[in-house]
Amino acid sequence: MTGAAGPLGAALVQRLVQQVRAPKVVAIDTVRRHHPGATWRVADIRDPALASRLAGLTTVVHLATDRSSSTPLAERRAVNVRGTEVLVEAAQAAGVRRIVLLTSAMVYGAFATNPVPLDEDAPVMNEPPDGLVGDWIAMEQAAMRRTGDGDGLELAIVRPASLVGAVADSLLPGMFEAVRLFGIRDARCHWQFCHVDDLLDALVAAAFGEVTGPVTVGCDGWLTRAEIEAISGMRSVVVRSAVAFATADRLHRIGALGAAPSDLHYLIHPWVVGSQQLHKTGWEPRWTNETALREHLRVLGDRAGRSLVVVDRKDATRAAAGAAAGAGATLAVIGSLALARARARRR
């Protein structure tokens, strides 16, 4: 497993060493950690000599990726895209038979025409944006190009819904660190979460070949914005989509918003997944959307609803530039600025 020193990697190592069917668990990262029951190998996934560190492995779970929208694009893609290309080439050279790649259900895109839920074989976006979603699509394409030549190397791509728990994504989950939720008028947003416990179960299933190809994972069903507000006790700042996109684009151009403005589509249109392959194996999510959200808020603790305040237009850009909570919390600044601009026009 690559990325074994990170929080998700460490949790998966612990889960795998408890599996009696796993004869050997090898943890790979650029720094060494202590995991009882695992063998450690220090390596960088971008190293052309990586094949030697993969010798003797039959399956590689690839978690050594950067999932932060605040990392500069070139630096992040060097890890995510180039790192995945090198890893797959090294795995082929080392005789690895199976690769498990973690991306996101966001690769399907958020469109008004999306069925609810999406089928796992639904097409991914054909025009990838510059943000994290673009990274994930490029990673998938790189892996599929190198595993589709008939040499027997299998590929499982695990695509979770918005990840919450001890490890969380930055877009929708990050919004709960702001004072107000950010909403767009007339949106059909369906809030679906994936608790990290259920993601770990999916990664184990993929590692042992129980599922292959595109594999989605998330809580069953979804929540409405009204249900989200009731569970979290938070109110929403709701603005028109045109104002929200214009504001996000301006903040992105001046460097105050790391996430791509196109990410706002995920607050407008549904992108619910059905975990069809996993359900066929008998898998059931341990968490519901409501319990996963409540647990996420518990993990946030004092950070929940504290990171940003609703600001006036003149202060919003400065607040966005100084926001440390990531893309999700910065969306609240977009909402505040957009709402302030809309109010100014009405005066």
N, C-alpha and C positions, 0 to 999 in steps of 0.2 A: 504494500500500500504506500503510495506517495502522499506527502503532506501529513505524515503520521504525528508530527509534533504539534499540529494545530488542534484547537478544541474539538472539531468534528472528527479529525483523524484519530485523536487519542481515544475518543468515545467508541469509534469503530474498532480500534485495536482491542479495547477491553471486551467488546461484544464478540469479536472473532475468536479470541483466545479461550472463550468459554464454550465454543463450539467443538464438540468431540469429533466432528467430521473434518475439522481443519487440522491436518497433521503438522503444519508449520505456518506461523504468521511472521512475515518479514515487514518491519517498519522502516520506511525510507523517508529521510528529510535532510535538510542542510545542517541541522543540529541534532545532537543525540539526546534522547530522553530515556527514562527507565520505565519499561512496561513489562511487568512480570509475565512470562510465557511467550514473549515476542523476541525475535532476533532483530538487532538493529543494524542498518547499513546507512552510512552518511553519504549523500549524493545530491547533486543539483540536477533537476530534470532537464535543464538546458545544456547539460554537458554532453558533447558528442560521444564520450566514452561511457555513457550511461548503461549500455548493454551489459557490461561486465558486472554491474551491480544488480542486474535483473536475472543473472544466471541461476538456473534451477527452479525458477518460478513458473507456475502454470497459469496463474491469474494475477492481474494487476488491477487494483482499484485506484483510480487516479483522483486524488483530492488536493494535490499541490497546485491550487489555483487561487487567484486574487478575486474576491467577490465584493470588493469595495469600489463604489463609484467615485470616490474621492482620489483614487490613485491616478496620476497622469496617464493619458491614453497609451502613449508609446511604451511606458514602463509596464503597464498592466498587460498589454497585448504580448509583450516579450515573454511574460510568464504564462499567460493563458493560451495564446494561440501557438507561438513558437515552441513553448514548453510541451504542449500536447503533441505537436508534430514530431519533436525529438523523441518523446516518450514512446509513441507508437512505432516509430522506426526502430528504436532500441528494443522494444518488446518483440518485434518480428525477428530481429537479429538474434535475440536470446532464446527464441523458441517458445515464447509465451503463447498460450492458446486462447486466452480470454482477457478482454479489457473491459472494465466498468468505468464509464465516464459520467461525472455529475455535472449537469447544467441547470436548467430551470424550465418550468412550464411556460415561462414568458416567451420562449422561442416561437410558440404558436402565434403570438401576437394577440392583441385585443381588438376585435372587430365586431361591428354590429351584426354581422352575419354568422358569427360563431354559434354552433349548436351548444346546448348545455345539457350534459357535459361534452367536452371535446373527446373525440376518439384519439387513441394514442398514435394512430397512423395518419392523423390529419397533417397537412403540409405545414412546414415552418415558414416564417416570413421569407419572401424571396428578395426583399431589399433590406438587409440588416442595417439597423441604426448604428451610430458610433459608440453608444454606451455599452454597458455590460451585456445587454441582450445581443448586440453585435458580436461581442467576444464569444458568447456561448454558441451562437450559430456557426461562427468560424471554427470553433473547436470541434463541433460535431462534424462539420464538413471535412475538416482535416482528418479526423479519425475514420470517417466512412470511406474517404478516398484510399486510405492505406489498409483498410480491412476488407475491401471489396474486390480483391484481386484473386480470390479463389484459393488462397493458401491455407484456409482453415482457421484463421484467426477470427474469433467471435467478438462481437461488440454489443454491449448493453449500455444504453444511454438513459440514465435516471433523471427524470424531470420533475422536481417537486413543485407544489404550489408555494405560496409565500411561507417561508420557513420561520418558525417561532420556537421559543424554548431557550435552552442554554446557548444555542447558536441560532442567530436570526438573520434574515435578509434586511436590507436597508430601506427598501421602498415602502410598501404598505406597513410592515411591522414598525418601521422607524417613525411612522406618523404618530404613534402613541407616546412619543417623547415630547410632543408639542402640547401647548395649552389647548389648542383647538384642532380638530380633524379638518382635513381639506377635502371639500366636495365640489363637484362640477354640476351645474344645473342641468336637469333632464338626463342625467347619466343613468346607465343601466348596470352600474358596477355591482358585481357579485363578489362578496368577500369570502375567500376560501383560504384556509391555512393548512400547513403541514407541520405537525410537531416533529422535532428532531428525533424523538423515539421512533416514530413511524418511518422516517427517512432511514434511520439505521437498519430497521427491519428490511426495508426495500433494498438497501445496499448489500445486506447479507444474502438475500434471495438472489440478487443479480450475481454476486460473487460465486455462488454455488450452482449457477446455471439454471435456476428455477424459472427465471424470466430472461428474455433476450430482446434485442432491438430497442425501440423506444418504450420506456416504462414510466408511466406517470404515477405520482403518489401524493395523496392529500386526504384531508378529512372528507367524509361523505357530505355532499350537499354544499350549502353556502349560507351566508348571512347577508341581510340587507343593511343599508346604512343606518336605518332606524334601530335595528337590533344591535348593531355595533355601538351606537350611542348609548343605548340602554345598558349594555353590559359594561362598557368602559366608564360610563358617567361623564362622557365628554360631549360637547356640542360641536357642530361643524360650521366652518366658514365656507359658504357656497357661492361660487361665482360662475359667470358665463364661460363657456369653453374658449371662445375667441380671446377673451381677456386673459384667461389663464395661460394659453399657449403663447401669446405675445409677451407676457411677463416672464414666463419660463425661458423663452428664447433670448430675451434681453439679458437675463441673469446668467444664462449659459455663455453668451458671447463675452461677457466681461469677467468670466471665470468665477462667479459667485455661486454657480450651481454646477456640481460635478455630473449629476445625472443628465442623460439626454432629454431634451424637452418632449420627445416622442413618448417617454415613459408615462406621460399624463394620460395616454390612451388607456392604460391599465386601470385608471380611475373612472373610465367612462363606459367601456364595453366589457362584456363577460369573457373570462378565460378559465372557466372551471374545468377541472380534469376529473376523470372517472376511475383511475387506478384499475383499469379493466384487467390487465394481465395479472396483477397482484391478487385481485379478488378471485381469479380462476384457480390460484394455488391454495385458496382457503384463507388467505391473509385478510384480516380485518383491522382497520385503524384502531389504535388504543385510545385515541383522542377524538372528540367531536370539535367542530369549529368553536363552539362556545367555551368548552373546557380548555382548549388550546389557547384561546385568547385570554382567558382568565389567568392561566399559568404564565403567559407571556407578560401580562401586567404585573403579576407577582414577582417575576424575575427582574423586571425593570425597577421595581421598588420605588425609591425616591425620584428616579429619573422619569417616571411616568407623569406626563403632563407638566414637566418642569423646565424643559430645555429652552423653549422659546415663548415669547409673549406675543400677543397680537399687537402689531406695531403700526404707526402711521406711515404714509407713503414715503416721507423723506428719510425715515429710518430703516425701511425694509431692506434696501440693498445692502447697507452696512451690516444689518443683522444676519442676512443670508451669508455674507462673506465670512462672518465670524462664527457661524453655526457649526458646532462640532459633532452634532448628532447624526450627520449623514443626509442622504437624499430624502428619506421619509420626513424627517423633521423640517428640512428646508422647504418641502412642499407647503408647510403651514405659512412660511414667509411669503411664498408665491401667492397663496390665498389672501394673506393680509394686504400685500401690496396691490393685488388686483382689485380687492374689495375697496381699498382706499381710492384707487383711480376711478372706479365706477361711481363712488359716492361724490367724488370731486366733479365729475361730469354733470351730476344731477343738480349741483348747486347753482 
